[in-house]
Amino acid sequence: MSSRSTRRIAAAVLAAGAALGATALPATAADSDRQQARRSHVEISAVQYDSPGYDNGSNRSLNKEWVEITNDGRRAVNLEGWTLADEDGNTFTFRHYRLRGHESVRVHTGEGRDRDGHLFQDRDEYVWDNRSDTATLRNDHDRRVDRESWGRGHGGGHGGGGHHRR
């Protein structure tokens, strides 16, 4: 075997070893975040921003205004410290809620007792503007996870009804 062939083989072996070593390196925090995001995809899946019927301010009417959050991933996500806010800065902070994989939770505006699939902001006034608003979901690191907008300046209004995206 010539020295040129030997050098080529050695170079190929070294390149293959470097490639294999690079894949075996520990993941960085950014890689870990990206992997977590792929495993658990949490989003705003539906918004009922105009409570059906007359907006009379009753607790029943307030609770017909809601935002639905869905985990399309397989793994559960701890929503502790996550926030849901409108354009005016009205913010709901999730407390002790674990959203299982392939499940949803509705965050109602009015008062109520939290249970699986339903959380309550315990407000006595409407949050979501019927004509134009934006719901923004942020994780516990204050990173925007999803945003849903409706009405003027947001790509077209949806009349007075709710917005459902699936």
C-alpha positions, 0 to 999 in steps of 0.5 A: 500500500502506498503512503498516499493510500495510507494517508487517505484511509487514515484521514477517512478514519479520523473524519468518521471518528470525529463525526461519531464523537460529535454525536456522542457529546452531551446536549447543551441547554439550547438543544435540550429546550429544542428537544423538549419543544418537539416532545411537548407542543403546547398551543392556544387551540381555541378562543371563545372571546365573545361569550354567547348571548348577552354580555350581562357580566354574570359569572355564568356569562364570564365563564362562557368566555375562555381560552383553550390550551392544548398539549399536542405532545406525548409528554405532560407539561407542568404549566406552573408559572406560565401566563396567559395575557391580553393586549391590555396586560390582564394576566392569568398565571397558571398554578399547580397545573399539569397538562397531560399529553394530547389533552386540553384545558380551558381557562375561563374568565369568571369564578369557579373551582379548578378541576381537570380540563377547566381553570378559572381566572376568578375575575368579575369583568370580561378580559377578551375584547369582542372586536379585537385582541390578542391572547399570548401564552408564555412559559415560565421563562417568559418566552412566548409559546403561542399567540392568537389574535382576532379583529381589526389589524389582526388579519380580519375579524370573526364577527362577534363569535369565538375563534376556533383553530384546530 
